[in-house]
Amino acid sequence: MRLDPTQLSAALRRPPAPAYLLFGDEPLQLGEAADAVRAAARTHGFSERTCLEADANADWSALDHAAASLSLFAERRLVEVRLTGDGVGNNGAKAIRRYCERGADDVLLLLIAPRLDWKSLASKWAQALDAAGVIVQVRQPQGRRLQDWLRGRLTRAGFQPTDEALALLAERVEGNLLAAAQEIEKLGLLRTPGPLDAEALLTSVYDSARYDLFDLTNAAVAGDRARVLRVLHGLQAEDTAPPLVLWVLARELRKLAALGFALANRGDTGAVLREYRVPDARRSATLAMARQLPLPMLWQLLARCADADLAIKGRSRADPWALFVDIADGLAAAAARPPS
């Protein structure tokens, strides 16, 4: 039986299968899946654990011996084999097939393979294990799957994240679930569980920098071009993640552009202010800035944000930090001009 990692916990609530194969190159999910199998094995009386390491050239008779020999200390035993290569070889294939065909109520086999080639997955030993037990492949989640993974993790930690918060965190940790888990653990220490929006996420998790990300947009809308450059240089020197800098700049520009469009078309500016959570004390100043800044200029700066996004993702040769300077300084220069 083949399962997705998200299905494993539910499957382990039932009596464990005779054998499990966990494989994939994403270390966090692989480790947590192995821990879940071990915990389920202990719950069902597999109190003794024998650990082996093997590759295609190993002496797999150790598996036969471990599975067949009687335990001196426990009635049931977990035999854990960690594969250190891309396959199991002929001897390993035969040993695994013998185990799957024999079946033993007092032994549970756990195979852990950080690397496994496609030929192994199509082999007879993998088919035998699939028929007798459970195969779980862990993959590095991307896009919507990554956001779903983050949502589940945050929900279990007691948070209710918005879609914007999930998108921001996904940009920050894509390709590194270990970093994602650490950020969520840190969030649990810094913030009371409950609703979580993107601004709260930034404030709670990324406030270790000497320069706050919001200092950048505050300096820009104040027309302080010198401070804009100082803040950007400080953020870059502290290795602030470029997606976070882009997020605060794009959010400020989208807010001002939405307000400018509403003002030009007699729309509901109050709805825009509520959508962007502008505090009551700053609403008048924000509206005044939106009246002052030309809409075409704001749209042009948003287009530069799109260029920065491509640069961050490696789809252009531009330097994201140079683009950040153009964007933030352009906003500051426009804000510094006297109202017409």
Secondary structure, DSSP 8 states (H G I E B T S, - for coil): -EE-HHHHHHHTTS---SEEEEE-S-HHHHHHHHHHHHHHHHHTT--EEEEEEE-TTS-THHHHHHHHS--SS-SSEEEEEEE-SS--HHHHHHHHHHHHHH--TTEEEEEEES---HHHHTSHHHHHHHHHSEEEE-----HHHHHHHHHHHHHHTT-EE-HHHHHHHHHHHTT-HHHHHHHHHHHHHHS-SSEE-HHHHHHHHSTTSSS-HHHHHHHHHTT-HHHHHHHHHHHHHTT--HHHHHHHHHHHHHHHHHHHHHHHTT--HHHHHHHTT--HHHHHHHHHHHHHS-HHHHHHHHHHHHHHHHHHTTSSSS-HHHHHHHHHHHHHHHHHS---
